[in-house]
Amino acid sequence: MKRWIAIGILVIVSISLVSSTESTLANLETTQGELLSTQSALAVSQSSLESTQKGLESAQADLASTSRTLSLTQSALASTQDNLASLDTEYADLQTSYDGLMTGHGYTITDPTYRQMQSFLVRDRTDSKQYVAGEYECRHFAQDVCNKAEAEGIRCAYVSISFSGGTGHAIVAFNTIDRGLIYIEPQTDDEMSIREGIHYWQSGGNFARPDYDDTITEILVIW
């Protein structure tokens, strides 16, 4: 009797072990399936990561190319701006030259009539300036009258006069088309009848005799 009981117990235990083994095998198969699924998903993720990495590398290459293009564009823009500045300067110079030509300045200056010369001298106020030794002297008076006459389209000569006493003087002259060459003392607007061998103070105007020999030795007319 005891023997059959032991056999029954053994059978029951065996059946239980078989059932447990089958359950374990089933669980193992399920786990293996999940592992395969996870491995497949991991492979897909790795493939996606590789694709993303390639995309990133391509984007980095595009960025580097864009950066080089931008650098070249900036250099070209800087060069264009320099050229534009140079063209602006040239245009300003051309505009100045054009304005000068249109207003009778530069190559369009002409010899005046005697009346035109007188009219200009009345308008010009250089003779009202103060003579200052070492600062504003005869040469400055002559220079200013010449410049102002030229600005009005009137040809005017700078005249350099040498004296026997070693000094000199500067006046102006106009080659009038109706009365010829007229010398003008720019400090007073007086007409001067100068020639070599005479004293300047006696050649016109109201001048006092100087304390040096102002006998004219040379007259240099500069147009």
Order of alpha helices (4+ residues) and beta strands (2+ residues): alpha-alpha-alpha-beta-beta-beta-beta-beta
